[in-house]
Amino acid sequence: MRVRIRDFIETNEGLYFAVNSYYHPEDRFLSFLRYVPYKYVNFEVDISNIREINGKKYVKISESSLAYKFLEENFDKYLFYDETIDVLMHAIPKEDVKRILKPKERLKEIVNEEYKLNELEEKCRKLALILEDYGVPIKSMGVSGSLLLKLNNKNSDIDFVIYGREMHKKGREALKEAFEDGKLEPLSENFWKIAYKKRIKDNTLTYEEFIFYEKRKYNRGVVDNTMFDLLFTREWDEIIGKYGDKRYKNLGFVEIEGIVLNDDFAFDNPAVYKIECYNDEDIKEVVSFTHTYAGQCFNGEEIIARGKLEEVIDKSGDRYKRVVVGTTREAFNEYIKLKNL
């Protein structure tokens, strides 16, 4: 039973968790609660956030603090203190897994079903076929999020997945070409404002800064007036190592400056930037667990980063440090910026 990021897991109670790691303990899967059956809801709900499938209602949980509170009060067996990273996580014991939902399988279903699709599925199919025309094979694509679960509503975006580092790069190049050819559209001002409101919960990035970084990533666009993201997931042969190979020790918060040496996995989760740090030569990388700072900077660029400083200890005993941005989904007062923007 293998899982990787962008997969979802349904528990025996009907909770839906998004897998958020490539590496898992032997007895459970690290993940994050995203959708809850309405019958379990004990918090205030915006009626527009209620989804329904097969007569069952669900609510999406977007806030990290609410997700933790809900599990603590109702399903604390899904809270797991991860000693390797010194953090309380969400995790699903394997005996509580009802099924695993795979983005590749769901997209294949959508692409092969031409006539019985809902409006969002039709747009997803169109996006896949356009990217295929520009050289990205269907076998390297998937769809995650609400479309994967069939819990999309009128406000849903498309969480489109491209597997493999080189293929994701090709996908972003294809998107740029599709913009130039008028096959797909870049985000309008209105869409950018929606994206900014969704992603930035404090003042760490101004709207103008956010737009600058996002426009050069070429990982977002619009298909028939619906926004989509091109998300990255590693192919199986790119997932090296196993859970517990490294341990992480919290050293508090820090702001550092440095230069990016390697951006190969800048769009991954976590996004990884190998750096030369100007403040501390033992800091070798900056990683981001929030999508906001994926693809934020590239090789040769000087950056400023604020986040949690960690000591990394691998199984051989070697040590180095890293800065973690996105210790919560909202990443309050944590960021990656260009030094000279």
C-alpha positions in Angstrom: 0.0 0.0 0.0 1.9 3.0 -1.3 0.8 6.7 -1.1 2.4 10.0 -2.1 1.4 13.6 -1.9 -1.7 14.7 -3.8 -3.3 11.3 -2.9 -6.3 11.4 -0.6 -7.3 8.8 2.0 -10.9 8.1 3.2 -11.1 6.7 6.7 -13.7 4.2 7.9 -15.7 7.1 9.4 -15.7 8.9 6.0 -13.2 11.6 6.9 -11.0 12.7 3.9 -7.3 13.4 4.5 -4.8 14.8 2.0 -1.5 12.8 2.0 1.2 15.4 2.7 4.5 13.4 2.8 6.4 10.9 0.7 7.7 9.2 3.8 5.5 7.5 6.4 5.9 5.3 9.6 5.3 1.6 9.0 1.9 1.6 10.7 0.3 4.9 9.5 0.1 7.5 6.8 1.0 11.2 7.4 -1.7 13.4 6.0 -3.9 16.4 6.8 -7.6 16.5 7.4 -9.5 18.3 4.6 -13.2 17.1 4.5 -15.5 16.1 7.3 -19.0 14.4 7.0 -21.5 17.0 8.0 -23.0 14.7 10.7 -19.8 15.2 12.7 -19.6 19.0 12.4 -19.6 20.7 15.7 -18.4 24.1 14.5 -20.0 27.1 12.6 -20.2 26.4 8.9 -20.7 28.7 5.9 -23.6 27.1 3.9 -21.6 27.7 0.7 -18.9 25.3 2.1 -21.2 22.3 2.3 -20.6 19.7 -0.4 -22.7 16.6 -1.3 -22.1 13.2 -3.0 -24.5 10.2 -3.1 -26.8 11.9 -0.6 -24.0 12.6 2.0 -23.0 16.1 3.0 -19.4 17.1 3.7 -17.6 20.3 4.9 -14.2 21.4 3.8 -11.8 22.4 6.6 -9.3 25.0 5.4 -7.8 26.4 8.6 -5.0 24.4 10.3 -6.1 25.3 13.9 -9.7 24.2 13.2 -8.6 20.9 11.8 -6.4 20.2 14.9 -9.2 21.2 17.2 -11.8 19.1 15.5 -9.6 16.0 15.6 -8.6 16.6 19.3 -12.3 16.8 20.2 -13.7 14.0 18.0 -11.0 11.7 16.5 -7.8 12.1 18.5 -6.6 8.7 17.2 -5.7 10.7 14.0 -3.2 12.9 15.9 0.3 11.6 16.0 3.4 13.1 17.6 6.1 12.7 15.1 9.4 12.4 17.0 11.5 12.7 13.8 10.3 16.3 13.3 9.2 17.1 16.8 5.7 18.2 15.6 2.2 17.0 16.3 0.8 15.8 13.0 -2.3 14.3 11.5 -1.8 10.6 10.6 -4.1 7.6 9.8 -3.4 4.2 11.2 -3.5 1.7 8.4 -6.3 -0.3 10.0 -8.5 2.9 9.7 -7.9 3.3 5.9 -11.1 2.6 3.9 -9.7 3.5 0.5 -6.9 5.5 -1.2 -7.9 7.9 -4.0 -5.3 8.4 -6.7 -5.1 11.5 -8.9 -3.9 9.6 -12.0 -6.8 7.2 -11.8 -9.4 9.9 -11.4 -8.0 11.9 -14.4 -8.0 8.8 -16.6 -11.7 8.3 -15.6 -12.5 11.9 -16.6 -10.5 11.9 -19.9 -12.1 8.6 -21.0 -15.6 9.7 -20.1 -16.6 12.2 -22.8 -20.4 12.5 -22.4 -21.4 12.3 -18.7 -19.2 14.9 -17.2 -20.2 17.8 -15.0 -19.0 21.3 -15.9 -15.8 21.2 -13.8 -14.9 17.7 -15.1 -15.4 18.9 -18.7 -13.0 21.8 -18.0 -10.5 19.5 -16.4 -10.7 17.2 -19.4 -10.1 20.1 -21.8 -7.1 21.2 -19.8 -5.6 17.7 -19.9 -6.0 17.5 -23.7 -4.5 20.9 -24.3 -1.4 20.1 -22.2 -1.2 16.7 -24.1 -1.2 18.7 -27.4 1.9 20.6 -26.1 3.8 17.4 -25.3 2.7 16.4 -21.7 1.5 12.7 -21.8 -1.8 11.9 -20.0 0.0 9.2 -18.0 2.0 12.0 -16.3 -1.0 13.9 -15.2 -3.6 13.6 -12.4 -6.3 15.7 -10.6 -6.5 16.1 -6.9 -8.6 18.2 -4.4 -12.3 18.3 -4.6 -12.5 16.8 -8.1 -10.6 13.7 -7.0 -13.2 13.2 -4.3 -16.2 14.3 -6.5 -16.9 16.9 -3.9 -16.5 20.0 -6.1 -19.0 22.8 -6.0 -19.5 26.0 -8.0 -16.5 27.7 -6.2 -14.0 24.9 -6.8 -10.7 25.3 -8.7 -8.8 22.5 -10.4 -5.9 21.0 -8.6 -4.1 19.6 -11.6 -1.1 17.4 -10.9 1.9 16.7 -13.1 4.2 13.9 -12.1 8.0 14.0 -12.3 10.4 16.9 -12.1 11.2 17.2 -15.9 7.6 16.7 -16.9 6.4 19.4 -14.5 8.9 21.7 -16.0 7.6 20.8 -19.4 4.1 21.4 -18.2 4.9 25.0 -17.1 6.6 25.6 -20.5 3.5 24.2 -22.2 1.3 26.5 -20.2 3.3 29.5 -21.3 2.9 28.5 -24.9 -0.8 27.9 -24.4 -1.1 31.4 -23.1 0.7 32.8 -26.1 -1.5 30.8 -28.5 -4.7 31.7 -26.7 -5.6 28.1 -25.8 -5.6 28.9 -22.1 -5.7 32.2 -20.2 -3.5 33.7 -17.5 -5.2 34.9 -14.4 -7.2 38.1 -14.7 -6.9 40.8 -12.0 -10.0 39.5 -10.3 -8.6 35.9 -10.2 -5.3 37.2 -8.8 -7.2 39.0 -6.0 -9.0 35.8 -5.1 -5.7 33.9 -5.1 -4.1 36.5 -2.9 -6.9 36.5 -0.4 -6.8 32.7 -0.3 -3.0 32.5 0.2 -1.8 35.5 2.2 -3.4 35.7 5.6 -1.1 38.5 7.0 1.1 41.2 5.5 4.2 39.1 4.7 3.7 39.8 1.0 2.0 42.8 -0.5 -0.4 42.2 -3.3 2.1 43.6 -5.8 4.9 41.3 -4.5 2.6 38.3 -4.6 1.7 39.0 -8.3 5.3 39.5 -9.2 6.3 36.1 -7.9 3.2 34.2 -9.1 3.3 35.5 -12.7 6.8 34.2 -13.4 6.0 30.7 -12.1 3.7 29.6 -14.9 1.9 27.2 -12.7 -1.5 28.8 -12.6 -4.0 29.6 -15.3 -7.7 29.8 -16.3 -9.7 27.3 -18.4 -13.2 28.5 -19.4 -13.3 30.9 -16.4 -12.1 28.4 -13.8 -8.7 28.8 -12.1 -6.3 25.8 -12.0 -2.9 25.1 -10.5 -0.2 22.9 -12.0 1.0 21.0 -8.9 4.1 18.9 -8.7 4.4 15.3 -7.4 7.5 13.1 -7.6 7.5 10.0 -9.7 8.1 6.9 -7.7 11.8 6.6 -8.8 12.4 10.2 -7.5 11.3 9.3 -4.0 14.6 8.3 -2.3 15.1 7.2 1.3 12.5 6.3 3.9 10.8 7.6 7.0 13.2 8.0 9.9 16.3 8.5 7.8 16.5 12.0 9.1 15.5 13.6 12.4 14.8 17.3 12.9 15.4 19.4 16.0 13.6 22.7 16.5 16.0 25.6 17.1 13.5 28.5 17.1 12.7 31.1 14.5 15.2 32.9 12.3 15.6 35.2 9.4 18.4 34.5 7.0 19.9 35.7 3.7 21.6 33.6 1.0 21.8 32.6 -2.6 20.0 29.7 -4.3 22.3 26.9 -5.5 19.8 24.3 -6.6 16.1 24.7 -7.4 15.4 21.2 -8.8 12.5 20.6 -6.4 11.3 24.2 -6.0 7.8 23.1 -6.9 7.6 20.1 -4.7 5.9 19.7 -1.3 8.0 20.7 0.5 9.6 23.0 -2.0 13.3 22.6 -1.5 15.9 25.3 -2.2 19.6 24.3 -1.7 21.4 27.5 -0.6 24.6 29.1 0.5 23.6 31.0 3.6 25.3 34.3 4.4 24.4 34.2 8.1 25.3 30.6 9.0 27.3 28.3 6.8 25.6 25.3 8.5 22.3 26.3 6.9 22.2 24.3 3.7 18.6 24.6 2.6 15.2 26.4 2.8 12.1 24.3 2.5 8.5 25.4 2.2 5.5 23.4 3.2 3.0 25.9 1.9 2.2 26.2 -1.8 2.5 30.0 -1.7 6.3 29.7 -1.6 6.7 26.8 -4.1 8.7 28.1 -7.2 9.3 31.3 -5.4 13.0 31.7 -6.4 15.5 30.1 -8.8 19.1 29.3 -9.2 21.5 32.2 -8.7 18.9 34.5 -6.9 19.6 36.1 -3.6 16.9 35.5 -1.0 15.6 36.5 2.4 13.8 33.8 4.3 12.0 33.7 7.7 10.9 30.5 9.3 11.7 27.8 11.8 15.3 26.9 12.1 15.9 23.1 12.4 19.0 20.9 12.9 18.9 18.0 10.5 20.5 14.7 11.6 20.8 11.9 9.1 21.2 8.2 10.0 25.0 8.4 9.6 25.1 11.1 12.2 25.9 14.0 9.8 24.3 17.3 10.7 23.2 20.5 9.0 20.6 23.1 9.4 17.5 24.2 7.4 14.9 26.9 7.5 11.3 25.7 7.3 8.7 28.1 5.9 5.1 27.1 6.3 4.9 25.6 9.8 1.2 26.1 9.4 -0.8 26.1 6.2 -1.3 29.9 6.6 2.5 30.6 7.2 2.0 33.6 9.4 5.0 35.8 9.4 7.0 33.2 7.4 8.2 33.9 3.9 10.7 33.6 1.1 11.5 36.8 -0.8 14.1 38.0 -3.3 16.7 40.1 -1.5 16.7 42.9 -4.1 13.1 43.0 -5.2 
